Amino acid sequence: MHFTVSWDIQAEPELEKRIHALMLDILKKHATFVAEPLSKYFIVKIDIEPKWHLILKMLKGICTMYKGKINFVMSPPTTGGQYNGELRDWTKVNETTK
């Protein structure tokens, strides 16, 4: 099972780095694998659907803490499928759909 998430952070550079790290830590803590094929665009592998709900809740919590500084979009969880596009290396992306 996997989903995508992407975010934009509107903050001074140091705060932007701190917020980005907090959000990325949430993904890494609750996912089985995280690929970042594009800047701030993540493909996240999870083992069970409740992890998706937990990650969504936690990311929304970060947004509440830094109100007005973060926009993010998260796809619904899906199984199977294949990502398409133009990348130099598909290894990490393909790992998420296994």
Buried (B, 14 or more C-beta within 10 A) or exposed (E): BBBBBBBEBEBEEEEBEEBBEBBBEBBEEBBBBBBBBEEBEBBBBBEEEEBBEBBBEBBEEBBEEBEEBBEBEBEEBEEEEEBEEEEEEBEBBEBBBE
